Amino acid sequence: MEGMRGHVIEVRDLEVRAGEDETVRGVSFALAAGEIGALRGPGARAVLEAAAGVRRPAAGTVRVAGGDPYARPDEVRAGAVWRDGGLFPGLTVAEVVDTWRRWTLDPLGRDEALRRTGLAGAAGVPFERLTALQRRLLDLALALVGRSDALFLEEPTAGLGAGDADRVWSVLRFAAEHGVTVLATVRDEAEAARADRSGRLRDGRLVPDARGAGLRAA
């Protein structure tokens, strides 16, 4: 399905509770196919969760590839990776992906998912022996298995060194080049600069970054 006006991720007039005493209001932005957007600041996770369909907003609308993730979640093909990641004790990388594929309609092939994330050489490695980078790449492989139109990522490079962070961003850029739209929360302005569009939340409102193309409504 195509998003409204050609956008894959579209958020309009979003209002969502971000904390006990904090509410994000009036947030609107759109991302086209193959664009990477970055959000930072207080309330960024709440907006990400609302866009991903896991935190129902108090007001506003969310569309992913034209589908409503709340009214018709089965029509939305999206993957999400949260900061803590998944835990898969006792399984190899290949077994984790194969298990995930069995739960997915029309999944991406295991070898292709591993190739896209640079894990082809680690297929037989037990989960417990994976490095922090490999665990994050495995999370991304699982998010791609469903042939996702969009990926929602919470601080995808948290806990990684500069070189490993570069590896993660190369995977995200590769996915974007193949038409996947990415929305990620990030920690600082330097990482936000890696995205095509970015913005920060300040006092519950979205402020598009002045650098390059800010994250803003269409």
Stockholm file with secondary structure:
# STOCKHOLM 1.0

chainA/1-218         MEGMRGHVIEVRDLEVRAGEDETVRGVSFALAAGEIGALRGPGARAVLEAAAGVRRPAAGTVRVAGGDPYARPDEVRAGAVWRDGGLFPGLTVAEVVDTWRRWTLDPLGRDEALRRTGLAGAAGVPFERLTALQRRLLDLALALVGRSDALFLEEPTAGLGAGDADRVWSVLRFAAEHGVTVLATVRDEAEAARADRSGRLRDGRLVPDARGAGLRAA
#=GR chainA/1-218 SS CCCGGGEEEEEEEEEEEEETTEEEEEEEEEEETTCEEEEESTTHHHHHHHHHTSSCCSEEEEEETTBCTTTCGGGCCEEEECTTCCCCTTCBHHHHHHHHHHTSSSCCCHHHHHHHTTCGGGTTSBGGGCCHHHHHHHHHHHHHHTCCSEEEEESTTTTCCHHHHHHHHHHHHHHHHTTCEEEEECSSHHHHTTSSEEEEEETTEEEECSSSEECCCC
#=GC SS_cons         CCCGGGEEEEEEEEEEEEETTEEEEEEEEEEETTCEEEEESTTHHHHHHHHHTSSCCSEEEEEETTBCTTTCGGGCCEEEECTTCCCCTTCBHHHHHHHHHHTSSSCCCHHHHHHHTTCGGGTTSBGGGCCHHHHHHHHHHHHHHTCCSEEEEESTTTTCCHHHHHHHHHHHHHHHHTTCEEEEECSSHHHHTTSSEEEEEETTEEEECSSSEECCCC
//
